[in-house]
Amino acid sequence: MQKGTKSNITGNQLEVAVKTVLTGKGFELVRYREWEKNKAKFGSELLLENIPFKTIYGHNGNTEFLLISQTYHLQVRIECKWQQVAGSVDEKLPYLYLNAIEAMPETALIILIDGAGWKPGALTWLKDAVKQKRYTSATNRNKEISVLSLTEFFTWANQTFTR
């Protein structure tokens, strides 16, 4: 199996884990474009998938999930990144971070990031950038970005959705 194929499969497994955890917490899984056409058809506890946004380059981009909860007063965009073996995904982390603070409209974001193939310093850079709110302007300082491993995401979901 080629590296790219293997990365796609393991990345999809990360997305499957998110779907499993959140649907297990009672969220309805719906494709964003279906929801957008008829919002009244769906409830208020949703895990939307394939969420569009306009990137910092002005191109159409997509994020894996948008979690919407009226019960918990949440709207959280969830971006998933998996790096099992050495590759170029970690070089895209600054682009991901800038999109999160400049282009993604939600104020709460989770970057779910896991795997053992990240270059030394890549995850540290991302976590430090989020912690220090690097490259932020006055208009996006209110963003709450979390960088979580899969285990940390499970813990977050278990602690957040207790009702």
Rosetta blueprint (number, residue, H / E / L):
1 M L
2 Q L
3 K H
4 G H
5 T H
6 K H
7 S H
8 N H
9 I H
10 T H
11 G H
12 N H
13 Q H
14 L H
15 E H
16 V H
17 A H
18 V H
19 K H
20 T H
21 V H
22 L H
23 T H
24 G H
25 K L
26 G L
27 F L
28 E E
29 L E
30 V E
31 R E
32 Y H
33 R H
34 E H
35 W H
36 E H
37 K H
38 N L
39 K H
40 A H
41 K H
42 F L
43 G L
44 S L
45 E E
46 L E
47 L E
48 L E
49 E E
50 N E
51 I E
52 P E
53 F E
54 K E
55 T L
56 I L
57 Y L
58 G L
59 H L
60 N E
61 G E
62 N E
63 T E
64 E E
65 F E
66 L E
67 L E
68 I E
69 S E
70 Q L
71 T L
72 Y L
73 H L
74 L E
75 Q E
76 V E
77 R E
78 I E
79 E E
80 C E
81 K E
82 W E
83 Q L
84 Q L
85 V L
86 A L
87 G L
88 S L
89 V H
90 D H
91 E H
92 K H
93 L H
94 P H
95 Y H
96 L H
97 Y H
98 L H
99 N H
100 A H
101 I H
102 E H
103 A L
104 M L
105 P L
106 E L
107 T L
108 A E
109 L E
110 I E
111 I E
112 L E
113 I E
114 D E
115 G L
116 A L
117 G L
118 W L
119 K L
120 P L
121 G L
122 A H
123 L H
124 T H
125 W H
126 L H
127 K H
128 D H
129 A H
130 V H
131 K H
132 Q H
133 K L
134 R L
135 Y L
136 T L
137 S L
138 A H
139 T H
140 N H
141 R L
142 N L
143 K L
144 E E
145 I E
146 S E
147 V E
148 L E
149 S L
150 L H
151 T H
152 E H
153 F H
154 F H
155 T H
156 W H
157 A H
158 N H
159 Q H
160 T H
161 F L
162 T L
163 R L
